[in-house]
Amino acid sequence: MWKWILTFTLFFLSFVATSQIWDLQRCIDHALINNLDIQIGELQLHIANNNQKQSKLDRLPTLNLDANHNYNLGRAIDPFTNTFSNQSIQSNRFGMSSGMTLFNGFRINNNIKKQNLAYEIAGSSLEVVKNDVTLSIANAYLQVLFSIQQKEIALAQQIRTNAQLERSLQLYKAGVIDPSQLLSIEAQQAQDKVTLVNAENQIRSNYVRLKNLLQLPLQEVFSVIPPQQIKIELSNVENLNVIYQAAENQLPQVELAKKQTEQALIDIDLAKANLLPTLTSFYSLQTVYSQSNRSLNGFTSRFDSIGFVNSTNDAVLVQRSVGNYIQTPYANQLRNNLGQSIGFSLRIPIFNQLSNRNRLQNAKIQADIAKKNQASVKNNLKLSVAQSYNDYINAAATYQATLENQKAQEKNYDIIQKRFEAGIVNSLDLLLAKNSLETALSNTNRSKYDLLFRKLILDFYQGKSLKL
């Protein structure tokens, strides 16, 4: 009866979850698009691309327009009469300027090289993040599969205990066993329920972790069903040197460290440029307008008194011509005040608190650090590959041992069960055999998925697709 219930339950769950099943490849593909760390890396790659473009545009001259509008209130110098004036004056200034670097110690060319490397570094860094996410997804996926199979083991053990309880009731009624043996099996039935609940909780926890890595809502309908058959390979693994060479050739962290070293060497050239002269050219065009700017508009004659005649006291008048001034029109001022300038600027560094020398020394030190970091990355990779290789060998041996132990425990349980039904052994011996079998099944399941993950890591180092 219980076998039929188990079969129906698994079939029902499979039917319900069919439309929501995600295999490992689908999980990885989804994470590579939606993972936040990967999205941040892609944005950083866009920034590096913009910096790369800008470094090339730095070769071009600059061109800028400027304009300002001023109010001079109170006492101020009139720019056209060069005298003090107390009246409010409005003025405008317009200008255009352009400049171009002719020589700056090859800083522009070296910066282009640096930004090209920075773009490649950002790309390699993104690939490192993608690889980390891929391995995390694979591990989380296998943990879900492991917990699902642990539940199946717990459910099978519960069915086995229920069958034992039914048989024990028959033996008790027949007077073959005493009440204490029946109570022992009833207690085991209760413990099996606890084990099943714990297995279900572990499934939910592992699903939450996988959903978080996939950036899926926690309420998302999501199911991972174990494949019908998982291929376990206990051999057919490349030797250690082959795996390491493949990892060194295709893993992005190796290329990343190499590009960082090249970039550090370019920083030395950039630091040397600070010790060389800088030559730039410039051109400017400007004009101004002011309310105080006036133009002569004819003359007016007038008589001014310069004194009096003593005898008659009559005023002595002198005829004078006085100029008539009007405000110069706006357009005329802009045209008349138009001025241009063109020239070159040379800057030669002589003494700047030795800051340029210190920057050069620091750049050389950073280059040495980058070289050592590159060597360290290769050493760490070699250690990681060797450790992963040994972990796989150990996992394969452990799986083989647990599988043999499981087979032995299954045979032992069958013998003890028959002896119990014959009244030769008591329920305690039967429960001990049953628990030993349950432990063996759990250990085999655990070692199987540990072996699978170790194999996936070796495949990852060799650039193979991650498949179960």
Secondary structure as UniProt FT lines:
FT   HELIX           2..17
FT   HELIX           18..20
FT   HELIX           24..34
FT   HELIX           36..57
FT   TURN            58..59
FT   STRAND          62..72
FT   STRAND          76..77
FT   TURN            79..81
FT   STRAND          84..85
FT   STRAND          89..103
FT   TURN            105..106
FT   HELIX           107..173
FT   TURN            174..175
FT   HELIX           179..214
FT   TURN            218..219
FT   HELIX           240..250
FT   HELIX           252..273
FT   TURN            274..275
FT   STRAND          278..290
FT   TURN            291..292
FT   STRAND          294..308
FT   TURN            310..312
FT   STRAND          315..327
FT   HELIX           330..336
FT   STRAND          339..347
FT   TURN            353..354
FT   HELIX           355..421
FT   TURN            422..423
FT   HELIX           427..461
FT   TURN            462..463
//
